[in-house]
Amino acid sequence: MSKAGENELTKLKRERIERLERTLQDSLLKEAEQQKRNSGQFKGSLGNDEHRQLKEALDFFKEDDLSRPISDKIIGPNDKKNDWGMLVGGNREYTKDEFMSKVYQVHNDKRDLKNIDIESMRYTIPSLDGLIFRPLFYIGEGPISYFGNTYTGCGINLRRCRIHTLGNVQFPPVIDELKIDFNDITDLRGVTFPSCRHLFLNYNLISSLVGCVFPEGIEFIYLHANLISKFDDLNVSSLPMSLKQIHLSGNPLTEGMTQEELEMLNRKILYKIAKTRYRAKQPKPELVAPQPSAPLLDIDDLLGLGGGLRRKKSFNFKHKQYIKHKKTIKRRNIKNIRRK
């Protein structure tokens, strides 16, 4: 339940925790009933992957102190040393340039430029606006190549970084997967995602896909446990033709749907994408002025003056028949006179 004086983002975060708790309880009850029917006992374990993920998400979101004001500073481990060369410890604020330099320094030291794993660095990044994740080089078997073009398995991991704004962030043009799940993202307007096979947006606060760009190459979009409530919020016309599946379970749109109904919804979305692209490729018919195929009629005929065209033709035919009949009668009269 939201409290007075909270801003909109804090209300959404509090409601998300309550919603996930209800979802977890309902899911556990359903599993208990299923296990009782099957074996007659329920151990109450969290062996199901979905339950485990829900529990991890709840634990992470509950760690966030909702009573504190939301910061817009990048916070990370303090890497400064004292006079004796020992790390000071704790956390400190980072500028965007310092943060990006630290990211590339850590991955250079690890000799792993294949995956940018910021989750493991334990940074809090409220906004990605203005950050540029440049294409890295990956050193592996064969020649050095831009990652994502030749090598698979390359990606960026921004999970659990407390992100609430993406803004004008720039990602490499081609990667294998982008993970921005388990964050507080509410708006995707103005965001251009990279061409990646897997795009993870689970467990955010996204209510609409309007205003963002999904390039060709994206095959799977994971939108589980967000706030999408209407079909129009999916903005199907912006989704790529390469899309194979979009995961929407846990949204208000799919509340109460069975697995079969979720699959039907996915097929409906893919059909709409194909239909939209087909219509866009069809050439639009050119408007051509109609050409006259017959001589124009006289204004008297159009207005019906003088009997009109049809009546005029009928009158001419009858007049000819009358003249022919008169000539026939005249001939007969002449013959009769001669006989007498």
LINHU-V761132 format. One record per backbone hydrogen bond with DSSP energy under -1.0 kcal/mol. CO is the residue of the C=O (numbers start at 1). NH is the residue of the N-H. Records with the same first field share a line. If there is no record, write none. Layout:
CO->NH + NH
This chain:
3->6
7->11
8->12
9->13
10->14
11->15
12->16
13->17
14->18
15->19
16->20
17->21
18->22
19->23
20->24
21->25
22->26
23->27
24->28
25->29
26->30
27->31
28->32
29->33
30->34
31->35
32->36
33->37
34->38
35->39 + 40
48->52
49->53
50->54
51->55
52->56
53->57
54->58
55->59
56->60
57->61
58->62
64->66
65->68
74->94
75->124
76->92
80->88
82->85
86->82
90->78
92->76
95->99
96->100
97->101
98->102
99->103
100->104
101->105
102->106
103->107
104->108
105->109
106->110
107->112
114->155
116->157
119->122
124->75
126->164 + 165
128->131
131->170
132->134
136->147
145->138
146->149 + 150
154->176 + 177
155->116
156->179
157->118
161->125
163->184
165->128
167->169
170->133
173->195
176->198
177->156
178->200
179->158
181->160
185->205
188->191
191->213
194->196
195->175
197->219 + 220
198->178
199->222
200->180
202->182
206->227
209->212
211->190
213->193
215->218
219->244 + 245
220->199
221->247
222->201
224->203
228->253
231->234
232->235
233->209
235->238
236->239
240->243
245->221
247->223
248->251
249->225
254->257
258->262
259->263
260->264
261->265
262->266
263->267
264->268
265->269
266->270
267->271
268->272
269->273
270->274
271->275
272->276
273->277
274->278
275->279
276->280
277->281
298->302
299->303
300->305
304->307
305->308
308->312
309->313
310->314
311->315
312->316
313->317
314->318
315->319
316->320
317->321
318->322
319->323
320->324
321->325
322->326
323->327
324->328
325->329
326->330
327->331
328->332
329->333
330->334
331->335
332->336
333->337
334->338
335->339
336->340
